[in-house]
Amino acid sequence: MVTASELTVGMAIRIDRQIYRVIQVEFRAGAAKMEGTVRANLANVHTGSVWDQDFPFLEKLEDVELEECELEFLYSDGNSYIFRRLDSFEQVEFPSAGLGLAEQLLQPGTEVLAEFFEGEPISVVLPDTVEARVTSTLTNARSKDSGRMKATLENGMTIEVPLFVAPGEIVSVDLRSGRYVERVRTQHRKGV
């Protein structure tokens, strides 16, 4: 148990049998004889819904310990993402609603960290960026003015990239926004 004044960003708590992740915490001082409050922005780990709640400073809340485990992404079937635990090789399923652009950009074999509570998967910690190969680019008159052009990635997703990116090159893409980050430099081997 923790008091509301001990809440920190990233902490997991249980309220009415639901697990919430603390997204933001704001401490508000009380006036005169009134006790201060803690305003917490909470996200339900199962539904993704966000909830703002005020707690008295000394209100007791149930904090929960999450088990961390390494997973390897296997595939997506449209409704869920299938991962494999690296410690037991057991397959774990996560609903696609909570993973955003990961369905289009996450490559099979990518290792991620996941959190479990009482054996139930709670969340996946996705990488900030992923790499993808450019299959084609499209320039037009506006591209030259903006310095950017449309590029189609190997997964069919279209993003804007700088004019110097060519088909066949690998680019780094932000997994949260789907935007180009940088061109990935690959080392070329010299012939023997």
N, C-alpha and C positions, 0 to 999 in steps of 0.2 A: 504494500500500500504506500502511496505517496500523497502528499498534500498538493492541492492545486498550485501553490506557490513554487513547487519543485518541478513543474512541467517544463520540458525542453523540446525544441523542434526535433522531430524524428522519433520521439518516444511513442510506444504503443500502449494504449490503455483499453480497458474493457468497461463498457457502460451498457447495462441492460442486455447482456449476453452478446453484444456486438463489439468487434475489435475496431478501434479507430487509431489512425496515425496522426500525431500532432504536426500540423503544417506550419502554424504560426502561433506565437504566444505574445500577449500584451498585458503588462501588469498595470493596474489602475489603483492609485492610492485612494484611500477612503477620506472622507471629510468629517471633521469633528469626531463623533463617537462611532461613525459608520466604518465597518470593516472594509478593507480594500478588496478588489475583485481581480480575477484573472480571466481575460477574454481569450479563449482558445479557438483556433480555426482547426477543425477536425475533419479528416477524410475517412469514410468507412472503407476498410480495405477490401470488402467483398463487392460492394456496389459502386464505389468510387464517388458517391454523393458527399458533398461538403456541407459541414454544419458548423455554425458559429454558436458558441455557448459561453456564458459567463458563470464562473464558479467563485464562491467565497474563498479567500486566501487559504483558510484552514480546512476546506472540504477534503475528505479522504477519497482518493480515487484508486482503482485497482490497476496497477501497471502490470504488463505481461512481458515475460521474457520470450524473445523470439529466437528460434534456432536458425543459424545460417548454414547454408549448404551450397556447394558448387553444382551447377547444372549445365548440361550441354543442350543447345537448341537442336531439335530434330526436324520438325516440320510444322506447318499450320494447315488445318483442314477448313479454314474459313470461320469457324465458330470458336475454336480454341487453339492454343499453342501447345505443342507436345515437346517436353523436355525430358532428359534422362539424368537422374542423379548420378554423379560421378563416384560416389562412395558405395552405392548398392546396385546401380544399373537399373533401378526401378523407374518406370515412366511416370511423369507427373504432368497433369493437364492444368493450364491456366486459361480462363475465359479471355477471348480476344478484346473485349470491351476495355480492359484496363491497360492495354499495351500500345495503343496509338499506332504510329507508323511502323512499328516493329514488324508487322505482317509483311509489308512490302520490302523492308530493308534488312531484316535480320537474316543472315545466311546460316544454313545448316552447319553445325560444327562450332558455332560461336558459344563460348563459355560465359556464363553469367552467374551472379550470386543471387540466391533466392532466400526468402525468409519463411519459416514454418512456425505454426503455433499448434501444439498438441498433435503433431503429425499432419496437419492440414496446411496446404500451401497458402500463403498470405500475399506475398508480393515478389516481384522479380526486379532486381536492380539492373536496369539496362545500361549498356555503355553509352557515353555521350555521343560518340560518332561511330559509324560503320563504314566499311569500304565497299564500293561497287564499281563495276567496269562500265565504261561508256560504250554503247554500241553504235550510236549515230548522233550527229549534231546537225542543227539547222540554223543557218544564218540568214538574215535578211537586211534590208537597208537600216532598220531601226537598231539591229544588233551592233552595227559599227558605231553608232552614236552612243549607245548605252555601255558598250564594252562587254556585253554579255550576250549569250546565245542559248537556245534551247538544246538540251542534251537528253537523249533517251538512255536509260540505264538498262543493264542486262535483265532486270526484273520487270521492265516495261514502264517504270515510273519516269516521268519527265521533270527535270529540274533546270534551273538556269545556271550556267557555268561561264567563266571568263572565256574570251575568244581564243586563248592559247591552248585550251584543252582539246585534244583530238580523239577520234574514235579509237577504242582499244586501250586507252589509258584508264588507270584506276583513280577514282576520286574519293575523298572522305566526305560523308554527308552527315549533318546533324540529325540525330534520331528524333529529337523533339519537334523541330520545325521543318525538316525535310529540305533544308538548304545546303548548298555547296559550302564546304569549309576550306578544302585545299586539294591540290593534286598530290597524289601519293608517289613519292620517288621510289622507283624500283631499282635494285642493283642489277647491273648487267654483268654476266659472267664473260670473262675473256676465253676465247677458244684455246684449247690445248695444242 
